[in-house]
């Protein structure tokens, strides 16, 4: 279970950034992060709700942390 938090956070950050440029807002990144976090948690037999919460928060705040900065 200790691997759950870093795995879900990393997965959500990478998917929430979406280098394709089609995810623009914090809400969209949060939804993608929550979905991927849930899936990642379930894949390792973890708590899906906790994975969704962590993934959603990581998706929302990834641009504020400097991970999802857009190339201008």
The 8 nearest C-alpha neighbors of each residue, nearest first, counted from 0:
[[1, 3, 2, 45, 4, 43, 44, 46],
 [0, 2, 3, 4, 5, 6, 45, 7],
 [1, 3, 0, 4, 5, 6, 7, 43],
 [4, 2, 6, 0, 1, 5, 7, 40],
 [3, 5, 7, 6, 2, 8, 1, 53],
 [6, 4, 8, 7, 3, 2, 9, 1],
 [7, 5, 3, 9, 8, 4, 10, 2],
 [6, 8, 10, 36, 4, 9, 5, 3],
 [9, 7, 5, 11, 10, 6, 54, 4],
 [10, 8, 12, 6, 11, 7, 5, 13],
 [9, 11, 7, 13, 8, 12, 6, 14],
 [12, 10, 32, 54, 14, 8, 13, 9],
 [13, 11, 15, 9, 10, 14, 58, 57],
 [12, 14, 10, 11, 16, 15, 9, 17],
 [13, 15, 11, 16, 12, 17, 10, 32],
 [16, 14, 28, 58, 12, 32, 17, 13],
 [15, 17, 67, 14, 13, 18, 12, 28],
 [18, 16, 19, 15, 14, 20, 22, 13],
 [17, 19, 20, 16, 21, 67, 69, 22],
 [20, 18, 17, 21, 22, 16, 23, 69],
 [21, 19, 18, 22, 17, 23, 69, 16],
 [20, 22, 19, 23, 17, 18, 27, 24],
 [23, 21, 20, 27, 24, 28, 17, 16],
 [24, 22, 21, 20, 27, 25, 28, 26],
 [23, 25, 27, 26, 22, 28, 59, 29],
 [24, 26, 59, 28, 27, 29, 23, 58],
 [25, 27, 29, 24, 28, 30, 59, 58],
 [26, 28, 30, 24, 29, 25, 22, 31],
 [27, 29, 15, 58, 25, 31, 26, 30],
 [30, 28, 55, 58, 59, 26, 32, 27],
 [29, 31, 33, 27, 32, 28, 55, 26],
 [32, 30, 28, 34, 33, 29, 15, 35],
 [33, 31, 11, 54, 55, 58, 29, 35],
 [32, 34, 55, 51, 54, 36, 30, 31],
 [35, 33, 31, 37, 36, 32, 30, 51],
 [34, 36, 38, 32, 37, 33, 11, 39],
 [37, 35, 54, 50, 51, 33, 39, 7],
 [38, 36, 51, 47, 50, 34, 40, 35],
 [37, 39, 35, 41, 36, 40, 42, 34],
 [38, 40, 42, 36, 41, 37, 35, 7],
 [41, 39, 45, 37, 50, 47, 42, 38],
 [40, 42, 44, 38, 45, 43, 39, 47],
 [43, 41, 39, 40, 44, 38, 45, 37],
 [42, 44, 41, 40, 45, 39, 3, 0],
 [45, 43, 41, 42, 40, 46, 47, 39],
 [46, 44, 40, 41, 43, 47, 0, 3],
 [45, 47, 49, 48, 40, 50, 41, 44],
 [48, 46, 37, 50, 40, 49, 41, 51],
 [49, 47, 51, 50, 46, 52, 37, 40],
 [48, 50, 52, 51, 46, 47, 53, 37],
 [49, 51, 36, 37, 47, 53, 40, 48],
 [50, 52, 33, 37, 36, 54, 48, 49],
 [51, 53, 55, 49, 54, 50, 56, 33],
 [54, 52, 50, 56, 55, 51, 57, 49],
 [55, 53, 36, 32, 33, 11, 51, 57],
 [56, 54, 33, 29, 32, 58, 52, 57],
 [55, 57, 59, 53, 58, 54, 60, 52],
 [58, 56, 54, 60, 55, 59, 61, 12],
 [59, 57, 29, 32, 28, 15, 55, 61],
 [60, 58, 29, 25, 56, 57, 28, 61],
 [59, 61, 63, 57, 62, 58, 56, 64],
 [60, 62, 64, 66, 58, 63, 67, 57],
 [63, 61, 67, 65, 64, 66, 60, 68],
 [62, 64, 60, 65, 61, 66, 67, 59],
 [65, 63, 61, 62, 66, 60, 67, 68],
 [64, 66, 62, 63, 67, 68, 61, 60],
 [67, 65, 61, 62, 64, 68, 16, 12],
 [68, 66, 62, 16, 61, 65, 69, 15],
 [69, 67, 62, 65, 66, 70, 16, 63],
 [68, 70, 71, 67, 20, 18, 62, 16],
 [69, 71, 68, 67, 20, 18, 19, 66],
 [70, 69, 68, 20, 67, 18, 23, 19]]
